[in-house]
Amino acid sequence: MKPVIPEQFANDPLFLAVMKDALTIQDRFAAEPLYAKTGKGFLRSAGVEEIKQAKEGSKKSKPADK
């Protein structure tokens, strides 16, 4: 299913980047049975590789200690 994007956001690069990320992780959200009607739940891990990439990205963004 392709999402409907309002015309005012169709060319907004920030909106499009956020939408792409949101659609990428959408299938990983799992609702808790008790809270299914409220939308509360958790995000399932994509695996160890995701954690490695996050750590590498965080190392690159930190300034080097002197």
Chimera marker file (.cmm) of the C-alpha trace (Angstrom):
<marker_set name="trace">
<marker id="1" x="0.000" y="0.000" z="0.000" r="1" g="1" b="0" radius="0.5"/>
<marker id="2" x="1.443" y="3.317" z="-1.051" r="1" g="1" b="0" radius="0.5"/>
<marker id="3" x="0.812" y="6.131" z="1.460" r="1" g="1" b="0" radius="0.5"/>
<marker id="4" x="-1.055" y="9.229" z="0.349" r="1" g="1" b="0" radius="0.5"/>
<marker id="5" x="1.211" y="12.273" z="0.777" r="1" g="1" b="0" radius="0.5"/>
<marker id="6" x="-0.465" y="15.674" z="1.054" r="1" g="1" b="0" radius="0.5"/>
<marker id="7" x="0.570" y="18.017" z="-1.749" r="1" g="1" b="0" radius="0.5"/>
<marker id="8" x="2.177" y="20.522" z="0.636" r="1" g="1" b="0" radius="0.5"/>
<marker id="9" x="4.683" y="17.857" z="1.779" r="1" g="1" b="0" radius="0.5"/>
<marker id="10" x="5.280" y="16.131" z="-1.564" r="1" g="1" b="0" radius="0.5"/>
<marker id="11" x="8.588" y="17.939" z="-2.184" r="1" g="1" b="0" radius="0.5"/>
<marker id="12" x="9.737" y="18.454" z="1.413" r="1" g="1" b="0" radius="0.5"/>
<marker id="13" x="13.004" y="16.468" z="1.794" r="1" g="1" b="0" radius="0.5"/>
<marker id="14" x="12.731" y="16.257" z="5.596" r="1" g="1" b="0" radius="0.5"/>
<marker id="15" x="9.174" y="14.924" z="5.452" r="1" g="1" b="0" radius="0.5"/>
<marker id="16" x="10.096" y="12.395" z="2.767" r="1" g="1" b="0" radius="0.5"/>
<marker id="17" x="13.113" y="11.153" z="4.784" r="1" g="1" b="0" radius="0.5"/>
<marker id="18" x="11.021" y="10.746" z="7.947" r="1" g="1" b="0" radius="0.5"/>
<marker id="19" x="8.255" y="8.980" z="6.011" r="1" g="1" b="0" radius="0.5"/>
<marker id="20" x="10.780" y="6.587" z="4.442" r="1" g="1" b="0" radius="0.5"/>
<marker id="21" x="12.217" y="5.701" z="7.873" r="1" g="1" b="0" radius="0.5"/>
<marker id="22" x="8.751" y="5.261" z="9.363" r="1" g="1" b="0" radius="0.5"/>
<marker id="23" x="7.621" y="2.923" z="6.600" r="1" g="1" b="0" radius="0.5"/>
<marker id="24" x="10.841" y="0.924" z="6.933" r="1" g="1" b="0" radius="0.5"/>
<marker id="25" x="10.218" y="0.076" z="10.599" r="1" g="1" b="0" radius="0.5"/>
<marker id="26" x="6.415" y="-0.066" z="10.550" r="1" g="1" b="0" radius="0.5"/>
<marker id="27" x="6.254" y="-3.875" z="10.401" r="1" g="1" b="0" radius="0.5"/>
<marker id="28" x="8.449" y="-4.173" z="13.518" r="1" g="1" b="0" radius="0.5"/>
<marker id="29" x="5.930" y="-2.574" z="15.891" r="1" g="1" b="0" radius="0.5"/>
<marker id="30" x="4.137" y="-5.135" z="18.050" r="1" g="1" b="0" radius="0.5"/>
<marker id="31" x="1.168" y="-4.195" z="20.202" r="1" g="1" b="0" radius="0.5"/>
<marker id="32" x="0.878" y="-5.689" z="23.652" r="1" g="1" b="0" radius="0.5"/>
<marker id="33" x="-2.382" y="-7.703" z="23.811" r="1" g="1" b="0" radius="0.5"/>
<marker id="34" x="-3.531" y="-5.817" z="26.890" r="1" g="1" b="0" radius="0.5"/>
<marker id="35" x="-2.957" y="-2.444" z="25.211" r="1" g="1" b="0" radius="0.5"/>
<marker id="36" x="-3.836" y="-3.314" z="21.606" r="1" g="1" b="0" radius="0.5"/>
<marker id="37" x="-6.650" y="-0.766" z="21.511" r="1" g="1" b="0" radius="0.5"/>
<marker id="38" x="-4.465" y="2.066" z="22.840" r="1" g="1" b="0" radius="0.5"/>
<marker id="39" x="-1.542" y="1.474" z="20.511" r="1" g="1" b="0" radius="0.5"/>
<marker id="40" x="0.941" y="0.817" z="23.304" r="1" g="1" b="0" radius="0.5"/>
<marker id="41" x="3.537" y="-1.802" z="22.622" r="1" g="1" b="0" radius="0.5"/>
<marker id="42" x="7.151" y="-2.143" z="21.620" r="1" g="1" b="0" radius="0.5"/>
<marker id="43" x="9.506" y="-2.158" z="18.657" r="1" g="1" b="0" radius="0.5"/>
<marker id="44" x="10.991" y="-5.561" z="17.872" r="1" g="1" b="0" radius="0.5"/>
<marker id="45" x="14.728" y="-5.622" z="17.247" r="1" g="1" b="0" radius="0.5"/>
<marker id="46" x="15.902" y="-6.053" z="13.691" r="1" g="1" b="0" radius="0.5"/>
<marker id="47" x="18.866" y="-8.038" z="14.991" r="1" g="1" b="0" radius="0.5"/>
<marker id="48" x="22.465" y="-7.674" z="16.050" r="1" g="1" b="0" radius="0.5"/>
<marker id="49" x="23.468" y="-5.960" z="12.815" r="1" g="1" b="0" radius="0.5"/>
<marker id="50" x="21.177" y="-3.027" z="13.628" r="1" g="1" b="0" radius="0.5"/>
<marker id="51" x="22.914" y="-2.558" z="16.985" r="1" g="1" b="0" radius="0.5"/>
<marker id="52" x="26.356" y="-2.702" z="15.336" r="1" g="1" b="0" radius="0.5"/>
<marker id="53" x="25.354" y="-0.046" z="12.807" r="1" g="1" b="0" radius="0.5"/>
<marker id="54" x="23.967" y="2.210" z="15.529" r="1" g="1" b="0" radius="0.5"/>
<marker id="55" x="27.190" y="1.935" z="17.546" r="1" g="1" b="0" radius="0.5"/>
<marker id="56" x="29.344" y="2.641" z="14.496" r="1" g="1" b="0" radius="0.5"/>
<marker id="57" x="27.209" y="5.663" z="13.599" r="1" g="1" b="0" radius="0.5"/>
<marker id="58" x="27.473" y="6.995" z="17.133" r="1" g="1" b="0" radius="0.5"/>
<marker id="59" x="31.277" y="6.611" z="17.112" r="1" g="1" b="0" radius="0.5"/>
<marker id="60" x="31.549" y="8.519" z="13.839" r="1" g="1" b="0" radius="0.5"/>
<marker id="61" x="29.381" y="11.393" z="15.054" r="1" g="1" b="0" radius="0.5"/>
<marker id="62" x="31.339" y="11.935" z="18.303" r="1" g="1" b="0" radius="0.5"/>
<marker id="63" x="34.358" y="14.247" z="18.176" r="1" g="1" b="0" radius="0.5"/>
<marker id="64" x="37.685" y="12.538" z="18.871" r="1" g="1" b="0" radius="0.5"/>
<marker id="65" x="39.109" y="12.973" z="22.381" r="1" g="1" b="0" radius="0.5"/>
<marker id="66" x="42.392" y="14.855" z="22.576" r="1" g="1" b="0" radius="0.5"/>
<link id1="1" id2="2" r="1" g="1" b="0" radius="0.2"/>
<link id1="2" id2="3" r="1" g="1" b="0" radius="0.2"/>
<link id1="3" id2="4" r="1" g="1" b="0" radius="0.2"/>
<link id1="4" id2="5" r="1" g="1" b="0" radius="0.2"/>
<link id1="5" id2="6" r="1" g="1" b="0" radius="0.2"/>
<link id1="6" id2="7" r="1" g="1" b="0" radius="0.2"/>
<link id1="7" id2="8" r="1" g="1" b="0" radius="0.2"/>
<link id1="8" id2="9" r="1" g="1" b="0" radius="0.2"/>
<link id1="9" id2="10" r="1" g="1" b="0" radius="0.2"/>
<link id1="10" id2="11" r="1" g="1" b="0" radius="0.2"/>
<link id1="11" id2="12" r="1" g="1" b="0" radius="0.2"/>
<link id1="12" id2="13" r="1" g="1" b="0" radius="0.2"/>
<link id1="13" id2="14" r="1" g="1" b="0" radius="0.2"/>
<link id1="14" id2="15" r="1" g="1" b="0" radius="0.2"/>
<link id1="15" id2="16" r="1" g="1" b="0" radius="0.2"/>
<link id1="16" id2="17" r="1" g="1" b="0" radius="0.2"/>
<link id1="17" id2="18" r="1" g="1" b="0" radius="0.2"/>
<link id1="18" id2="19" r="1" g="1" b="0" radius="0.2"/>
<link id1="19" id2="20" r="1" g="1" b="0" radius="0.2"/>
<link id1="20" id2="21" r="1" g="1" b="0" radius="0.2"/>
<link id1="21" id2="22" r="1" g="1" b="0" radius="0.2"/>
<link id1="22" id2="23" r="1" g="1" b="0" radius="0.2"/>
<link id1="23" id2="24" r="1" g="1" b="0" radius="0.2"/>
<link id1="24" id2="25" r="1" g="1" b="0" radius="0.2"/>
<link id1="25" id2="26" r="1" g="1" b="0" radius="0.2"/>
<link id1="26" id2="27" r="1" g="1" b="0" radius="0.2"/>
<link id1="27" id2="28" r="1" g="1" b="0" radius="0.2"/>
<link id1="28" id2="29" r="1" g="1" b="0" radius="0.2"/>
<link id1="29" id2="30" r="1" g="1" b="0" radius="0.2"/>
<link id1="30" id2="31" r="1" g="1" b="0" radius="0.2"/>
<link id1="31" id2="32" r="1" g="1" b="0" radius="0.2"/>
<link id1="32" id2="33" r="1" g="1" b="0" radius="0.2"/>
<link id1="33" id2="34" r="1" g="1" b="0" radius="0.2"/>
<link id1="34" id2="35" r="1" g="1" b="0" radius="0.2"/>
<link id1="35" id2="36" r="1" g="1" b="0" radius="0.2"/>
<link id1="36" id2="37" r="1" g="1" b="0" radius="0.2"/>
<link id1="37" id2="38" r="1" g="1" b="0" radius="0.2"/>
<link id1="38" id2="39" r="1" g="1" b="0" radius="0.2"/>
<link id1="39" id2="40" r="1" g="1" b="0" radius="0.2"/>
<link id1="40" id2="41" r="1" g="1" b="0" radius="0.2"/>
<link id1="41" id2="42" r="1" g="1" b="0" radius="0.2"/>
<link id1="42" id2="43" r="1" g="1" b="0" radius="0.2"/>
<link id1="43" id2="44" r="1" g="1" b="0" radius="0.2"/>
<link id1="44" id2="45" r="1" g="1" b="0" radius="0.2"/>
<link id1="45" id2="46" r="1" g="1" b="0" radius="0.2"/>
<link id1="46" id2="47" r="1" g="1" b="0" radius="0.2"/>
<link id1="47" id2="48" r="1" g="1" b="0" radius="0.2"/>
<link id1="48" id2="49" r="1" g="1" b="0" radius="0.2"/>
<link id1="49" id2="50" r="1" g="1" b="0" radius="0.2"/>
<link id1="50" id2="51" r="1" g="1" b="0" radius="0.2"/>
<link id1="51" id2="52" r="1" g="1" b="0" radius="0.2"/>
<link id1="52" id2="53" r="1" g="1" b="0" radius="0.2"/>
<link id1="53" id2="54" r="1" g="1" b="0" radius="0.2"/>
<link id1="54" id2="55" r="1" g="1" b="0" radius="0.2"/>
<link id1="55" id2="56" r="1" g="1" b="0" radius="0.2"/>
<link id1="56" id2="57" r="1" g="1" b="0" radius="0.2"/>
<link id1="57" id2="58" r="1" g="1" b="0" radius="0.2"/>
<link id1="58" id2="59" r="1" g="1" b="0" radius="0.2"/>
<link id1="59" id2="60" r="1" g="1" b="0" radius="0.2"/>
<link id1="60" id2="61" r="1" g="1" b="0" radius="0.2"/>
<link id1="61" id2="62" r="1" g="1" b="0" radius="0.2"/>
<link id1="62" id2="63" r="1" g="1" b="0" radius="0.2"/>
<link id1="63" id2="64" r="1" g="1" b="0" radius="0.2"/>
<link id1="64" id2="65" r="1" g="1" b="0" radius="0.2"/>
<link id1="65" id2="66" r="1" g="1" b="0" radius="0.2"/>
</marker_set>
